[in-house]
């Protein structure tokens, strides 16, 4: 059996690596950290022309109609350079939400623009509690005429200040069946403020919402938002894991290269057993993270029954692996690894930010446990 990527996917990887080497050097990343927008319009235009913004958008709406496995290839390369900008927010969070939950009219309205990069979207789920479960959604969506009035605040919304469309999780009733997703115009009834977070390569926003929308703004069914959000989050976890794998690989490569040239007591530090063991452990974590991510990408692409389990397992492992690999990378580099001038801290900060997004390892292990306890026989069949 062939578990590798296809020739076309490897060509996509090579193209992504070449583009990012020229368009996203560390000088650009550091510049965008201090930039309120967080990316350049020129770079966004170029990657849109490559078709990346429409990579997983169905062909009937102007996209390439490819799968999450193909997207993982691109995102892994983006993770290697800690690429800033709204790509993850627009193509994965907002784009996937509209693709999975949108009506034909909503898809025709938004997806062609998302595919060309002319429209950008994002997803607003988390609130002040910081919870990733259904009880964390408290923003009110009360009846207003034939539609709804949305009132409340969302936090840590990816690139909301750059979005044209925001998919909002709001409460229309009690429990998991009381959550509904809405696609709203970001220019009407919302205001975004960029937050000062640890990882400034990825802009997170506080979004104040007070807007009336018609029934045509509902994604999916009223009260069916949590089931839809589960599927969206599974794909988002896989996409984030791909970024994390790319970042961890770069940290490993940087650490191994440094260990070869940095000398102590007249020898390269890579000749010392303690450093060798650190690098070996990092390699095991990186390769294991990739395996879990690639399997999860296949599972969500095929929409198999075990897709949710695979996504949660991948996120649980990658959350720990990237943070630990980045921490060990700093240790191997010694004093220089703690300096602002060195790039290692950028990867550590991205690792910490990614660790808690869509739940940390502990939360995702809890989700895995729930699946196992609820249906152990099917889990055994899936993993056999």
N, C-alpha and C positions, 0 to 999 in steps of 0.2 A: 504494500500500500504506500502511496506517495503522500506524505504529510507536509511537503514543501509548498512554497508559493509557485504559481505558474510563471511562465516566461513573461507574460504581459505584466504581471504584478511586479516582477523584478525590474522590468523596464520602467514601470511607474516609480518604483523606489529610487532607481538611479536618477530619473528626471527630477524627483523631489529633492534628492540630496544635492544635485548640481544647482538647482534653482536657489535653495536655501543657503548654500555656501556663498553665492554671489549676492543675494538679496537680504540675508539675515545674519550678518556677522555680529560678534559681540558688541561692537561699537554701536550698531543699530539698536540692539536690545537695550543697552544702557541709556541710549538717547530716548527711547520710547518709555523707559521707566519714569523719566522726568516729564514726559509729555502728557497732558491731560487727556488727549484723545487716545493715546496708547498705541498708535500705529500710523503709518503714512498712507495717504490715499493712493500714491503711486504704486506701492507694493501691493495693496489690495487689488488695484486694477490689474496688475500683472498676474497675480495668482488666480484671479477670476477668469482672465483670458486663457489660462491653462486648463480651465474647466474644473478646478478643484472645488469651487463653491457649489457646483452642480453634480458632484461626483456620485452621490447616492440619491439624487432627485430622479424620479421616474422619467423615462425618455419622453413620455407624452406631455410632460410639463417643461421640456427643454433641458433636462439633465442628461447625465450619462447612463443612468439606470444601473449603476454598479452596486456592490454590496458592502457591508460593514467590514468584510475581510479586506477589500480594496482600500477602504478608508483607513483601516488600521495601518496599512503600509505607509500612507502619507503622514498620519499623525505620529507615528513612531519617529519619523525623520524630523518632524516639527519639535517633538520633545527633546531631541538631541541638541537643538539650538535654543531651547526654551523660548520659542517664538511667541512674541506678544501679538495682541490684536484680537478681533472678534470672530475669528474663524471657528473656534470651538463653540462659542455661544450661538452663532448664526446657523452653521451647517448641521450641528449636532443637536443642541438644545431646542432652539426654535424651529429649525427645519424639520427635524424628525418628529416633533410634536404635531406640526401641521400635516406632515405626510401620513402619520399613523391615525390621527384623529379628525382631520379636516374633512368637510363635505366636498363634493365635487366643485361647488362654487368657491369654497375657501381655497382649495388647492389651485384652481385656475387663477384666483386673485393673487395669491402669494408665491407659489412655488416657482413660476417662471422668473420672477424678479430675484428670488433667492438663488436660483441656478446661475444667473448671470452676475450676481454680486451687487446688483443695483439696489436690492432690498436686503436689509439685515434684520435678524430677529434674535430673540433670547427667551429664556424661561424664568419666571419668577415663582419660586416655590417656598423658600425658607423665610421664616419670620423671626421675631425677637427671641423666641424660645430656642432657636437653633436646632429644632427637631426635624428629622427626616421622615418621620412617620405621619400618618393621617392626622393625628392630634396636633401636629405642628401647624396645620393650616387653619387660621382663624380669621383671615381677611373676609369681610362680610360681602355677600352678593345678595342683596334683598330685592324683592320684586318691585319693579317700577314701570307701571303701564304694561306693555307687552314684553318688556325686556327686564333688565337688571341694573341696579346701581352698585358699583364696586367701591368700597371704602376701606382703606387700611394702608399698612406699610409692609413692604417686602425688603429683606436684607440680603446682602451678598449675591446680588443679581449680576451675572456675568455680562459686562459691556452693555448695560442698560442705556447708558448715555450715548451709545452709538447705534442703538436699535431703532428701527422704524416700526416694528411689530413686537409686542410683548405678550407671550402666552402666560396667563396668570391663573394660578390655582386659588380658587376661592370657595368659601363655604356657603352652600345653599340649603343645608340641612344638618342632621346629626350623624356622627360616625363616618365610616369610610364611604357610605352611600350618600353622604351629604356634601361631597366635594365635586366641583365642576370646573372645567378648564375653559377659559375665554381667550380669544385672540383679539387684542385691542390695539388701536392706533396709539403709538407712543407719544405722538404730538398732541393728543387730546386727553386731558384729564390726568396726566402723569408728570411727575418731576423727579429727576434723577440727580443724585449727588455721589461722586466718586469717593469711596472710602479709603483711608490711609491704612492699608493692610501690610503685612510683612512682605508679601510677594507682589511687588509693583510691576512685574512683567505681565501680570494678569489683573485687569481692572475689575473690581467688584463695586457694586453700587447699592445705595439705599434708594428705594423707589417709593414715593408717596403717590397713592392712587385714589382718585375721587372722580368717577366717571360713570355716565349712564350709557349702556350699550343695548342694542337690540338682540333678539333671539338668534340672529344670524352670526353673532359673535361667539356662540357656544361651540366648542370643539367636542365632537362626539355627542353624548347625551347628557342632559342635566342629571346630576347625581352619579354619572359614570366616570368622573374625572380621575378618581384614585386608581381604578383598574388601568386606565390609559396611562396615567403617570407612572405606574409600575413598569410598563413596557418601555416608556421613554427613558426612564432612569436606568433600566438594564442596558440600553444602548449607549447612554451617556457614560455609564461606568466602564464599559468596554473601551470606548473612545479615550477616556481619561487614562485607563490602564495602558493603552498603547503609547500615549505621551510619556507616562511614567517609565515604561520599559526603555524608550529612547533616551530619556534623561539619565537613567541608571547606567545604561550602556556607555554613555559619554563619560560619566564619572569614573567608571571602571577603566576605560581606555586612558583617561588622563592620569589616573592613579598608577597604572602599570608603567606608563611612559615616564612618569616622574620617578618611580622607584628604580628605573634603569639608569637614570642620570644623576640623581642626588646621592652624594657620597657622605658616609660617616665612617670614621676610623680607617680611612683609605679604601673603603669598599662601597659599591652601590648598595643602598639600603634594601634593594630587591634581593640581595643575596642573603639577607637575614631571615631566619625561619618565621619570626613573628609577622613580618611584612608579607611573606609568601602565603602564610595561612590567611591573613586578612584578604588578600587578593583572590585566593581560591574560594573563600566563603562568599565574597562579593560575586564572583562568576556564577556560583551555584544559584544564588538568589536571582541574578539577572536572567539566567536561562530558564529557571523555574517560573519566573514572572511572565516571560514570553510565552511559555507553553500554556499557562493558564489563560493568558489573554487571547492567544490565537484560537484556542478551543472555544472560549466564550464568544469570540467574534463569529466563528462558524455557527455556533448555536443560535445566536440572535439573528443571523442572516437567514438561516433556514427556519427560524421560528419553531424550533423543536420544543417538546414539553419541558426539557431540562434547561432551557435558556436562562430562566431567572436564577436557578441554582448556580449555573456556570458563571454568570455575571457577578453574583455576590461572592463566589469563591475567588474569582480573579481579583476583585476589588479588595477583598480582605488580605490576600497575599501581597498584592502590589503596594498597598498602603504601607505595610511594614517594610517590604523589601526596599523600596525607593528611599524611604527615610533612613534606614540602616546603612544602605550602600553609600548614600550621600554623607552620612556622618563618618563612616569609615574613610571615605575619600578625604575628608578634612583632616582626619587623624594622620593619614599617610603623608599628606602634604606638610604636616607640622605647622609651624608658625605662619608660614606664607598662606596656608589654607584659610586662615582667619582674617586675612586682610581684605579691604574693599577692592583693591586693585586686581586681586585674583578672582577668577570666575566661579570658583567652587561654591561660594556662598549663594550664588544665584540658583544653582541646582538644589542646594539644601532648602532654600526658601520655597522653591516651586514644589519640592517634595513634601514639605510641611503643609503647604496650601492644598495640594492634591490629596494628601492623606485624609483630611476631614471632609472634603467635598463628596457629597453623596454618601456620607457616613464613613467613619473610620473602620479599622480592621475589626474592632470589638463589635460595632453595630452590624457589620456585614456577616460576621460569624454568627451573630444572633439570628439574622435572617436565614442563614444556612441551617441552623439548628431548627428553626420553625418549619422549614421545608421537610427536613428529615423526620421530625416528630409527627408532622401532619400526614406524611405519605411515605413511610420507610420502604415499602415494597417497590414503588416506582423509582425511588432514588437508587435502590440497589440495582434495578434493571438498567438505569441510565449510566451508572458508573461501572457496570460489570465489563 
